[in-house]
Amino acid sequence: MSERVMPSRTDGLITLGAADALWVEMTAGSAVPTASGAFTRPPAHPRAGYVLLGGRVVATVRASGGQWSVPEAEVRRAAAELHAVRMDRQDLVRIGPFRAAPGQERDEETPLRWRRRLTEEPREPGGPERAARREAVRPYHLAGIDWRRILVERTRDGTRPTWWLPRAVVRLLDAAEHAETRWVRAARTRRASAAATEPPSGPRQAPEPNRPRQAPEPSHPPQARPRHTPEPSHPRQAPDTDGRRTTNPEGRIAPPRPYNGELTGQLYSVLSRKPGTSRRMAGWACAVCRTAPAAVLDHCHEHGYVRAPVCQSCNTQERPDHLYSNDIRVANRYTRLFHTDADHWLRHWHRCPGCRARTTLPLPHLAAWTAHTACRSLRPTHPASRGRAPCGVLRVSWTGSQNAPRSCLLTVAVDFCPSGEHRVLARVPYREAAERFRVWLAETAPAVAAAAGPDRLDGLPAEIRPVIADTSGEGLALF
């Protein structure tokens, strides 16, 4: 290391070079790979008043002599939090490219925007010279995380490549972007407040026409601030009556509040058009993982009801690997949805009054459950290096829809069989699949099953709502 980690000064500040060395030293051996230069290489920008480390904001301070420093305790706290993260390299989330990027706040003062950065084509046409020029602009790290070491590229059937990151890293980067957005908003608010209370240095000017004068808010004058006070700190914010956020005197920000069913029974088509919905949603924690900040409103596309606000990672995990108009590929993620964390996900899906009243799941979910769980014993195996491996990849298609259950038929098949001998495994009528699911639900999640059924629901929908087309991604209709 160019600069050995030394004990901090009496004020608790260390230089950026020492912070880089401390970050690398404390995160060595962590599951999430970290990068050197977390404070001194792009996209880190100490002059902005903060640096992102994992999901935490660390304030930067301009000490005497114009040298930038950071609190050592904050660096150690961020490193300890990242070192405690557990990452499954097989549990991947697709981050791009998409025809339409996931919705994000268009705020030019929050430069992380990691999804927009990473979904750009990594291979630049035009030879090595152009690629080298782009290399200087592309981020070396994101929030101190070395994303290049864990980025997975996949190509299928000659199509353009797709890029994937482990789910734990996606949640970290989402939390970092959320924390940065709130930090910048708080800094902007405090700068405006300071400007309103600061006495004019020159001749007094008349107020602008057609603009009411703003009464000064009580605050400490700038001269009373300590010499080493960082740029506007991360204020604690609390929602007030009109949806805006306020800060408390401590200058800290509270984590997203837990979701307690405030949107139960509301229609997505109505709620999504109300002004301020996205700002209100950003104040909640994800209703599934309960750690990352919410980013989207998950809703049932069969009945139209809002389930809960969730983060991008959980929203992606819920969707299948490939989804077409009446055909889905059953990915390995369903092991978690229907086995490891089945009780949690079933509770989430049954937040929809329509699904809960009928004790069922949306058709794509029910089809995936039928292939992955009810037809598990029918899937053949083939010799492998370590015993036997399941045959190919499961795929389930259907004819008709849930609105005409008598004519709806689910067909479970196998794609990419090594020997080419296995094709269709089973054909299951929709009503039979739904009945199998009810029996399995009572055995797997009895509390969820006990709360389901039309006789246990006062707000039973009067009629089945049509399927809502989803235009937020590629081929994700019905979800």
N, C-alpha and C positions, 0 to 999 in steps of 0.2 A: 504494500500500500504506500502511496506517495506521502500520505499524512497519517501518522499513527494516531489511534484514538487515545486522547488524553483526557484526564479529568476536566470537567467543565469549570468555567470561571465562577466567581462567587454569585454572579447574577444568573447562573444556570444556562448561559448561552454558549454555543459552540459554533465554529465556522462551518461553512457549507462543505468544505473538503473533509473536515472531521465528521460531519453528519453523514456524508457518503460512505466513509469507511465504517462508521458505527452501524449504518443500515445493512451493509453487506455482512459485517461480522455477526450481527444478532440474528439475521435471517438465514445464515448458512445452514443447510440441511433441512430447510422447511419444504413442505410438499409443493408449495407454489414457488417457482423459480423467480428470483429477484435479479435486478440489474444494477450494476454500478452506475454512478452518475445520476442517481435519482434526484439530486438537488441541483446539478450543474449541467445536465444535458437535456435537450428538448424531449418532451414538451414542458419540462419544469421551467418556471419563470419566476425566480425569487422576488423580482421587483414588483410583481403583482400583489405581494403581501402574503402569499401562502404557497405551499407545495403539497401535492397529493401523495400520500403514502398508503397503499392499499385502499381501504375505504375511509380513511381519516384525513382531515385537513390539518396541516401543521403550519402555524404562522411563522413568517420570516420577519426579522427585525434588522433594521439598519442601525448598527451601533456606531460608536465614535470612530472617526476616521473613514466613514463611508463603507465599512465592511459589513456584508450581509451575514447574519447569523440566525440560528434557530434554537428553540429551547430543547435541551438534551432530553429532558423528561418526556416531551411529546414524541420525539423520535423513538425512544425506547418503548413507549406505550404502543405506538403504531407497529413497531417490529414484533412486539410480543403478541399483538392481536393477529398479525398475519401468520406468525409461526404456529398459532393454534388452529389455523384453517386446515381442514382435511380435504384432499382433492382426489377424486376418482378419474383417472385419465381415460377411462372407457365411457364415462357418462358425459357425452358431448352435446353441445347446443350449436345448431347452425347459426352463424352470424352473417352469412351472405354468400354470394350477392343475391339480392332480391330485386324484382322489378320496381318495387316501392320500398324504400328503407323504412324501418320501424319509426313510428312517430316520436319525435323528440322536440324539445323546446328550442325554438330558433333564437338562441341568445348568443350573440357574437362575443360576449364577455366571458363565456364559459368555454374555454378552448379544448377541453378534453374530447367530448363528442366521439368517444372511442369507436362506436359502431360505424360512424361515417368514415373514420380514418381507416379502419381495418377492412371494410368491405370494398375499398378501392382495389382495382386490379394490381396485384403485387408485381406482376411481370410487365414491365413497360416495353412497348414496341419501339423500334428505332435504334436498336443496338445498345452496347454497353455504355456509351457516353450519356445517352438520355437516362438510362437506368441509374447511372452514377449521380446525375443531377437530382433525380427524384430521391435517391437515398439520403441526400443531405436534408431533405424536407421531411421525409417520413420519420415518425417518432422512433427513437431507439428503445424507449420503454413507455409504459403506461402506468402511472401511479406507482412507479418503482417496480413494476412487474415485468419480467422479460417475456413478453407474449410470443416472441418468435420461436422460443424453445418448445412451446406447447400448442402452437397453431397446427391444425390437421387439415390437409387438403385432400378432397375426395373427388373422383371423376367417375361417372357411370355412363355406360352406353355411348361413349364418345361425346357427351355433352360438356358444356363448360364446367370448370372445376368449382367446387363449393368449399367454403372454409368454416371450420368448426373450432370451438374452444371448450375446455372442461366447464361444467356447470358452476363449480365453485368459483372459478375465475370470472365468469360472466356476472355472478352476483356481486363479487368484489368490485368490478368495474362499474356496474350499475350503481352501487352504493357510493363509489367515489364521485361519479358524475352528479348524483343527487346532492351529496354534501357540498360539492363545488358550486352548484347552482344556488343553493341556499346561502352559502358564504358570500357570493358575489351580490346577491340581492340585499343581504344585510349590510354589506359595505356600501352599496349605493344609497341605501336609506340613511345610513349614518353620515355619509358625506353630505347628502342634501340637508340633513338636520344641522350639521356643523356650519354649512354655508349660510343657513337661515339665521343662525345666532351670532355669527362672527360679525363684529362691527366693521363698516366699510373703511378701507384705508385711504381712499381719495375723497373728492367732494361728494356730498350726498346727492344721489340721483332720485328723480321722481319715479314712482312706480309706473310700470308699463301700463298703457291703456287697456281696458277691457280684461284686466287680470287682477283679481282681488289680492290684496296683500295678505301674506300668510303670517299669522301670529307666531312669534318665536316660542319654541318649546324649551322648557327648562333643561339645561344640560351643563356639564362642566366646560368652562372655556378651554380652548386649545392650549393656553399657557400652563394650565394646571396639570396637564398630562405628564407622566414620567418620561424621562429621556428615552428609555428603551421600550416604550409601549409599541407593540406591533401595529400594523395597519388594521383597519376596522375588523374586530374579532368576530367570531362565529356566534351570533346572538341567538339566544333561546327564543323561539317563536311560538305563539299560541294563537289559535284561530279565534277571532272575535265574531260578533254577530253578523257582519256582512261578508264573511269569508276571507277578509284580509288577515294578515299576520302581524302580531305585535311582538316587541322584544321586551325582555325584562332587564333589570339593572345588572344582572350578573354577566351579561355579555356572552352567554352560551346558548347553544341550540339544543332543544329536546329531540330525542329520537322520534321517528314517525309513530303516531298513536295506533294502538291495535284496532282492528276492524271488529265491531260488535254487532254486525247485522243491520247497520243503519239504512242500507239500500234494499232490504228484503222486500220482495214483491213488486219492485219497480220495473218498468219496461225499458229496455235499452234504447229502443227507438225514440222514446220520449226523453229519457235522462240525458242521452248523448247530445241532444240539441239544446239543453239548458245552458245558458252562459255561466261560466265559472266552474263547470263540472271537472275539467282537468285540473284546475288549481285545487279544488276541494279533494280530489282523489289523491293528489301528490302528498297530502298530509297523512295518509294511512300507511301502515306497514302491509306487506303482502299477506293476504288472508290464508295462504297455503304454507309458505315457509316461515312467515312471521318474523323475518329478519331483514330482508331487503325492502327498500321503499317500493310502493306500488307504482306501476307505470301504465297499466291498461285496465279496462273494465272487462273482466271475463263474464260472458253471458251465454245462455243457451240459445243456439240458433234454430232449434226446433220450436220452442215455445216463446222465445223473445224476452225472457226475464233475465235480469242481472243476477249473476251469482255473487261476485265480490271483486274488489280491486286486487290485482295480483301483479307481481313483477314480471319482467320480460322472460326471465329464466323459467319460471313456473308456467307461464302461458305457452312457452315453446314446448316444455316437457309434456303438456297435456295433448298436444297435437301429434298425429302419427307421422311416420317417416315420409310417406307419400300418400296424398289424398286426391282422388279424382272425383268425378261426379257420382259414381256408384262403385268405387273400387279403392281399397286402401291396402297398404303393405304394413304388416304387423311387425314393428321394430322391437328391439330388446328392452326399450324403455317401459313396455307394458309389464315387465317383471316387477318394476317398482309400483306402477299404478294399481296392479291387481294382486300383488302379493306382499311386498315389503311394507309399503305405505298404503295398503288398500283402505283401511278404515278412515284414514285422513282424507284421501281423495274421494271416497264415496260420500263423506259428509259434505265435501265441497260441491260435488255434482248435484247433490240433492238440495242445495240451496235454491235451485230452480223449483218453484211450486208445481210446475207441470210435470217434471220428472219425479218429484217426490210423491205427487198424488197418484201417479200411475205405477210407482215402484219399478221404474225402469231407467234406462240411460238413453241419451240421444243415439240415433241409429248408428252412426259410425263407431261410437264407443261400444255399443252393444255388439256390433259386428266384430270389433277387435277382441272383446271379451270372449265371444263365442269361439273364435279361432284360437286365441291364446290360452284359454282356461278350459272351456267345455270340451274342446277337441284336442286337448293336449295328448291324450293317450293314443290318438290316431296318427300322430306325426311319426313317420318312420325315421330310422337312424342309419348311419353308414359308418364303416370302420374309419378310425382316425388315428393319429399318432398316439393319442392318449385315450384309449378305449373307443367309444363310439360318439359321434356327433350328430345332432339333429339334422334332418335332411333339408337343404335349401333354405328358402325364406318363405314364411307364411304370407298368404294374400287372401283377402276375403272380399267378395263382391256381392251385390244384391240387385234384385229386380224389384220394381215397385218402390214403395216408400212406407214409412210408419203410418201414414194417413190412410193406407189401405192394407191393414195387417194381414188380411186373408190371402192376398195375392203376393205378399212380400216374401221372398225366398233368399236366404243367405247361402253362398257357396264358398266353402273353404278349400283352398288349393295350395300347392307348393310350387314356387318358382325356383329356377336354378338348381334343379336336382342333379347331382353329379352323374348319375347313371341315366338320367332322362326317362326313368320309368314311372315316377310318381307325378300325378297331376291333381285330380280332384280327390279330396279326402272325405268331404261330407257335404250334404245339402240339408240345411236346417230351416224349417219354416220360421217366420218371425215370431209367431205366437209361442212356438215351442222354445225358441231362444229366450224370449222374455220370461217364460215360466221357469226355465232353468236358472235364469239370473235371480229371480225372486227367492228360489230355494237356496242358492249359493249365498245371497246377501244375508239371509237369516242366519246362516251358519258362520259367515265370515265377520259381519258387522251387525250383531243383533240390535244394538242401540239405533243404528241407522234404519234398519228394517222396521223397528217398532214405531219410529216416527213417520213412516211412509204409509201410503194408502189414502184413498179418498175419504174414508170415515174419520181420519185423524187430521184433516185439513179443512179449515173454515173457508179459506180463499181459493177454493177449487176453480180453475179456469172454466169459463162457460163453454168454450169451444177450443179445439186444437188450433194453434196458430200456424201459419204456413212457415216453411223453411226460410230463413233469412240469409240472403247471399252475403258472403264475407269477401270484401274487396281489399282487405288489409295485407294480403300476401299472395303467394303463388298457389293457386289451386286449393285453397283452404275453405271452400264453401262447405256448409253444413256444420261447421264448428263455430 
